[in-house]
Amino acid sequence: MKYIQNLPKRTKQSWQALFPKANPIGLDLLAKMLTFNPNERLTVKECLEHKYFLELHCPDEEPVSDQ
């Protein structure tokens, strides 16, 4: 943790600015998956339920582990 605190401060770059031709819904998912704080990051279940996977998501075929 101390290592991270000692890194120089940087301003956040928007995913849209870095990847202007990318799908905005995909960039939203990417941002939520790569959130630094694990308590704020999406779970696997939440990722599968994201609107980016709307056409592919099938809860009956996606078992969730208890652990």
ABEGO torsion letter per residue (X at the ends): XAAAAABBBBBBBBAAAABAABBAAAAAAAAAAABABAAABBBAAAAAABAAAAAABBAAABBBBAX
